[in-house]
Amino acid sequence: MKLPMNTSSTPAYPQEIEISPDDLPLYCPNPLMDARSWHPRVFLEIEATGSAMCPYCSTQYILKGTPNPDHHHS
């Protein structure tokens, strides 16, 4: 069975997603993605450039706002 490529239940990939500093650390797939598009989790560095692309699904992430300097990665 072939699924339609562009319906509300099957978003087109790759896509562009805006994130806020509260969403850091950034990883893909993100929790809002359709489970059928999931791939191994990968953490993406976005703080230095303000954007990052997932190497698996080519989703482009754009950082809106400035990261909190008190935010620490563990």
C-alpha positions as CSV (number, residue, x, y, z in Angstrom):
1,M,0.0,0.0,0.0
2,K,1.4,3.4,-1.0
3,L,0.7,6.3,1.3
4,P,0.0,9.8,-0.2
5,M,3.0,12.0,-0.1
6,N,1.4,15.3,1.0
7,T,-1.5,15.0,3.4
8,S,-2.1,16.4,6.9
9,S,-1.3,13.0,8.4
10,T,1.9,12.5,6.4
11,P,4.0,15.7,6.4
12,A,6.5,16.2,3.6
13,Y,10.1,15.6,4.5
14,P,12.5,17.2,4.7
15,Q,10.9,20.0,6.6
16,E,12.1,23.1,8.5
17,I,11.4,23.4,12.2
18,E,11.9,26.4,14.4
19,I,13.1,25.7,17.9
20,S,13.6,27.9,21.0
21,P,16.5,27.8,23.5
22,D,14.2,25.9,25.8
23,D,14.2,23.0,23.3
24,L,18.0,22.5,23.7
25,P,19.8,20.1,23.6
26,L,18.5,19.5,20.1
27,Y,17.9,16.0,18.8
28,C,16.2,14.4,15.8
29,P,13.8,12.8,15.4
30,N,11.9,15.2,17.6
31,P,8.9,14.0,19.7
32,L,6.4,15.6,17.3
33,M,7.6,13.7,14.2
34,D,5.4,10.9,12.8
35,A,6.7,7.6,14.1
36,R,7.0,6.3,10.5
37,S,9.7,8.8,9.8
38,W,11.8,7.9,12.9
39,H,15.5,7.0,12.6
40,P,18.3,6.6,15.1
41,R,18.4,9.5,17.5
42,V,21.1,12.0,16.7
43,F,22.1,15.1,18.8
44,L,22.6,18.2,16.7
45,E,24.8,21.2,17.5
46,I,22.9,24.4,16.7
47,E,24.1,27.0,19.2
48,A,27.1,28.2,17.2
49,T,25.4,28.8,13.8
50,G,21.7,29.0,14.6
51,S,20.8,26.2,12.3
52,A,21.4,22.4,11.9
53,M,20.4,19.7,9.5
54,C,19.7,16.1,10.4
55,P,22.0,13.8,8.5
56,Y,19.3,11.1,8.4
57,C,16.1,12.9,7.3
58,S,17.5,16.3,6.2
59,T,15.1,18.1,8.5
60,Q,16.4,21.7,8.9
61,Y,16.3,23.1,12.4
62,I,16.4,26.9,13.0
63,L,17.1,28.4,16.4
64,K,14.9,31.3,17.3
65,G,16.3,33.3,20.2
66,T,19.6,33.2,22.1
67,P,20.6,30.2,24.1
68,N,20.7,30.7,27.9
69,P,24.3,31.0,29.0
70,D,23.3,29.0,32.2
71,H,22.2,26.1,29.9
72,H,24.6,23.2,30.5
73,H,24.9,20.0,28.4
74,S,25.4,16.8,30.3
